C-alpha cells in the first residue's frame, strides 16, 4: 500500500506520514496508483456537488473549481504556467526552453495560460452542472492522471538527474499498460459521451507528446503537469459539447 500513499501525498494536499523515505522502485510503483487518486478526487467533487446541489449553479460551479484546485494544491497548474512560459520564451531552442522551466517565477504568458485554463474549466463546469451531468466528474480527474503513466511508458525523460528519470526506469511496464487500458475503458460506463471523451483525451495526449518530443526530445515534470491540466479540460470540454449533439 505504500506506493498508493506516496501517490496520494504527491498528487493531493492530504498529509500522509510515511515511516520511511520511499526508494526509487516505490516512487515508480506509485505511478500505477495515479489514476486511482484521480478517481478519488473525482469522487470528492461529485459528492460535494450532490451535497450542495440546492445552490445556484454559478456558485456551485465556482466552489467546484476552487475545490478541484485546492485538492491538488495547484501542482499541475504550476507545471502548465512553467511550460507555457518556456514554450514561448524558448523560441524553439531546447536548452533555452529547459532553462526557463527551471525559473520559479511566473511570466506573463504563464499567467495568461492560467487565466484561460481556469476560465474554460469554470465555463465547462457550469454547463456540465446545468445539464445535470455531474456524474462525469468521477472520470475527468482519472483521465488526467492516466497522462503521467502513458508518458512515462512511451516517452524518455529529458533531465538525466531527478525523480522522473528513476520513475521511468523502474516503472513496472506490464502493470502500467494494464492500468492504462483499464483506465481508458472506464469511460465506456458512461455511454457514447464517455467513450468519445476518452478518445478526445487520448488524441490530445498524443498531440502533446509529439510536440514535447519535437521541442525537447522527451518530457519533464512541468510538461507532465501541463498535460494533466490540458487533458482534463479537453475531456471536460468534449463532454459538454457532446451533450448538445448526442
C-alpha positions as CSV (number, residue, x, y, z in Angstrom):
1,X,0.0,0.0,0.0
2,X,3.0,2.3,0.4
3,X,3.0,3.3,-3.4
4,X,-0.6,4.4,-3.0
5,X,0.2,6.6,-0.1
6,X,3.1,8.1,-2.0
7,X,0.8,8.9,-4.9
8,X,-1.8,10.4,-2.6
9,X,0.8,12.5,-0.9
10,X,2.3,13.8,-4.1
11,X,-0.9,14.5,-6.1
12,X,-3.1,16.0,-3.3
13,X,-3.0,18.2,-0.3
14,X,-3.7,15.3,2.1
15,X,-0.9,15.0,4.7
16,X,0.4,11.4,4.7
17,X,3.0,10.4,7.2
18,X,5.4,7.9,5.7
19,X,7.6,6.0,8.2
20,X,10.5,5.9,5.8
21,X,11.6,7.8,2.7
22,X,10.4,5.9,-0.4
23,X,13.0,4.3,-2.6
24,X,13.2,4.6,-6.4
25,X,11.1,1.5,-7.0
26,X,8.3,2.6,-4.7
27,X,8.2,6.0,-6.4
28,X,7.9,4.4,-9.8
29,X,5.2,2.0,-8.5
30,X,3.3,5.0,-7.2
31,X,2.6,5.9,-10.8
32,X,0.3,2.9,-11.0
33,X,-2.0,4.5,-8.4
34,X,-2.2,7.9,-10.0
35,X,-5.5,7.1,-11.9
36,X,-7.0,5.8,-8.6
37,X,-6.1,9.1,-6.9
38,X,-7.8,10.8,-9.8
39,X,-10.9,8.7,-9.2
40,X,-10.8,9.7,-5.5
41,X,-10.6,13.4,-6.4
42,X,-13.5,12.9,-8.8
43,X,-15.5,11.1,-6.2
44,X,-15.0,14.0,-3.7
45,X,-16.0,16.6,-6.4
46,X,-19.1,14.6,-7.2
47,X,-20.1,14.1,-3.6
48,X,-19.7,17.8,-2.8
49,X,-21.8,18.7,-5.8
50,X,-24.6,16.4,-4.7
51,X,-24.5,17.8,-1.2
52,X,-24.7,21.4,-2.4
53,X,-26.9,20.9,-5.4
54,X,-29.5,23.3,-4.0
55,X,-27.2,26.2,-4.5
56,X,-27.3,28.4,-7.6
57,X,-25.3,26.8,-10.4
58,X,-23.0,29.8,-10.8
59,X,-21.9,29.5,-7.1
60,X,-21.8,25.7,-7.3
61,X,-19.5,25.7,-10.3
62,X,-17.2,28.2,-8.6
63,X,-17.0,26.1,-5.5
64,X,-16.3,23.0,-7.5
65,X,-13.5,24.6,-9.4
66,X,-11.9,26.0,-6.2
67,X,-12.2,22.6,-4.5
68,X,-10.6,20.9,-7.6
69,X,-7.6,23.3,-7.5
70,X,-7.3,23.1,-3.7
71,X,-7.3,19.3,-3.6
72,X,-4.4,19.2,-5.9
73,X,-2.5,22.1,-4.3
74,X,-2.3,23.8,-7.8
75,X,0.5,21.4,-8.6
76,X,-0.4,20.8,-12.2
77,X,-1.3,24.5,-12.8
78,X,2.2,25.4,-11.8
79,X,3.5,23.0,-14.4
80,X,1.2,24.5,-17.0
81,X,2.4,28.0,-16.3
82,X,6.1,27.0,-16.4
83,X,5.6,25.1,-19.7
84,X,3.7,28.0,-21.3
85,X,6.4,30.5,-20.3
86,X,9.2,28.2,-21.5
87,X,7.4,27.3,-24.8
88,X,7.0,30.9,-25.9
89,X,10.2,32.2,-24.4
90,X,12.3,29.3,-25.6
91,X,12.0,30.3,-29.2
92,X,12.2,26.7,-30.3
93,X,15.5,26.1,-28.6
94,X,15.7,23.0,-26.4
95,X,18.2,24.3,-23.8
96,X,16.6,27.7,-23.5
97,X,13.2,26.1,-23.0
98,X,14.5,23.8,-20.3
99,X,16.3,26.7,-18.6
100,X,13.1,28.8,-18.4
101,X,11.2,25.9,-17.0
102,X,13.6,25.9,-14.0
103,X,12.9,29.5,-13.3
104,X,10.5,29.6,-10.3
105,X,9.0,33.0,-11.3
106,X,5.9,33.1,-13.5
107,X,5.9,35.3,-16.6
108,X,3.0,37.0,-18.4
109,X,2.4,34.0,-20.7
110,X,2.3,31.7,-17.7
111,X,-0.3,33.9,-16.0
112,X,-2.3,34.2,-19.2
113,X,-2.3,30.4,-19.6
114,X,-3.6,30.0,-16.0
115,X,-6.4,32.6,-16.6
116,X,-7.5,30.9,-19.8
117,X,-7.4,27.4,-18.4
118,X,-9.4,28.3,-15.2
119,X,-11.9,30.3,-17.3
120,X,-12.5,27.5,-19.7
121,X,-12.7,25.0,-16.9
122,X,-15.2,27.1,-15.0
123,X,-17.4,27.6,-18.0
124,X,-17.5,23.9,-18.8
125,X,-18.2,23.1,-15.2
126,X,-21.1,25.5,-15.2
127,X,-22.6,23.9,-18.3
128,X,-21.9,20.4,-17.0
129,X,-23.9,21.1,-13.9
130,X,-26.6,22.9,-15.8
131,X,-27.0,19.8,-18.0
132,X,-27.2,17.6,-14.9
133,X,-24.1,15.7,-15.9
134,X,-22.2,15.9,-12.6
135,X,-21.7,12.1,-12.6
136,X,-19.0,12.7,-15.2
137,X,-16.9,14.4,-12.6
138,X,-15.9,10.9,-11.5
139,X,-13.8,10.2,-14.6
140,X,-12.4,13.6,-15.5
141,X,-9.6,13.6,-12.9
142,X,-8.9,9.9,-13.6
143,X,-8.4,10.6,-17.4
144,X,-6.0,13.4,-16.5
145,X,-3.9,11.2,-14.2
146,X,-3.6,8.5,-16.8
147,X,-1.4,11.0,-18.6
148,X,1.8,10.6,-16.5
149,X,1.5,6.8,-16.7
150,X,1.3,6.9,-20.5
151,X,4.0,9.5,-20.9
152,X,6.5,7.6,-18.7
153,X,5.7,4.4,-20.6
154,X,6.3,5.9,-24.1
155,X,8.5,8.9,-23.8
156,X,12.0,9.5,-22.5
157,X,12.5,11.8,-19.5
158,X,14.8,14.7,-20.6
159,X,16.6,15.5,-17.4
160,X,19.1,12.8,-16.5
161,X,19.0,13.6,-12.8
162,X,15.9,13.7,-10.7
163,X,12.9,11.8,-9.6
164,X,11.4,11.5,-13.1
165,X,14.4,9.7,-14.6
166,X,14.3,6.9,-12.0
167,X,10.5,6.6,-12.2
168,X,10.7,5.8,-15.9
169,X,13.5,3.3,-15.3
170,X,11.7,1.3,-12.5
171,X,8.1,1.6,-13.7
172,X,6.5,-1.9,-14.0
173,X,5.7,-1.8,-17.7
174,X,3.2,-4.6,-18.0
175,X,1.2,-3.5,-14.9
176,X,1.3,0.1,-16.2
177,X,0.0,-0.8,-19.7
178,X,-2.8,-2.8,-18.0
179,X,-3.7,0.2,-15.9
180,X,-3.7,2.5,-18.9
181,X,-6.1,0.1,-20.8
182,X,-8.3,-0.3,-17.8
183,X,-8.5,3.4,-17.2
184,X,-9.4,4.2,-20.8
185,X,-12.2,1.6,-20.7
186,X,-13.9,3.1,-17.6
187,X,-15.4,6.0,-19.6
188,X,-17.4,3.3,-21.6
189,X,-19.6,3.0,-18.5
190,X,-20.9,6.5,-19.3
191,X,-22.1,5.7,-22.8
192,X,-21.2,7.4,-26.1
193,X,-20.3,10.6,-24.4
194,X,-17.8,8.8,-22.1
195,X,-16.3,6.9,-25.0
196,X,-15.8,9.9,-27.2
197,X,-14.5,11.9,-24.3
198,X,-11.9,9.2,-23.7
199,X,-10.9,9.2,-27.3
200,X,-10.5,13.0,-27.3
201,X,-8.3,12.8,-24.2
202,X,-6.1,10.2,-25.8
203,X,-5.8,12.1,-29.1
204,X,-4.9,15.3,-27.2
205,X,-2.3,13.4,-25.2
206,X,-0.7,12.0,-28.4
207,X,-0.5,15.5,-29.9
208,X,1.1,16.9,-26.7
209,X,3.6,14.0,-26.6
210,X,4.6,14.7,-30.3
211,X,5.2,18.4,-29.5
212,X,7.3,17.6,-26.4
213,X,9.4,15.2,-28.4
214,X,9.8,17.7,-31.2
215,X,10.9,20.5,-29.0
216,X,12.6,18.8,-26.0
217,X,13.2,15.2,-27.1
218,X,11.0,14.0,-24.2
219,X,9.2,15.1,-21.1
220,X,9.8,16.9,-17.9
221,X,7.9,17.2,-14.7
222,X,6.4,20.6,-15.8
223,X,5.2,19.2,-19.2
224,X,3.6,16.3,-17.4
225,X,1.7,18.7,-15.1
226,X,0.7,20.8,-18.1
227,X,-0.5,17.6,-19.9
228,X,-2.7,16.7,-16.9
229,X,-4.5,20.0,-17.0
230,X,-4.9,20.1,-20.7
231,X,-6.2,16.6,-21.0
232,X,-8.7,17.3,-18.1
233,X,-10.0,20.4,-19.8
234,X,-10.1,18.7,-23.2
235,X,-12.2,15.8,-21.8
236,X,-14.5,18.3,-19.9
237,X,-15.0,20.4,-23.0
238,X,-15.7,17.4,-25.2
239,X,-18.3,16.1,-22.8
240,X,-20.1,19.5,-22.7
241,X,-20.1,19.8,-26.5
242,X,-21.3,16.2,-27.0
243,X,-24.1,16.8,-24.5
244,X,-25.7,19.1,-27.1
245,X,-25.3,16.9,-30.1
246,X,-25.8,13.3,-28.8
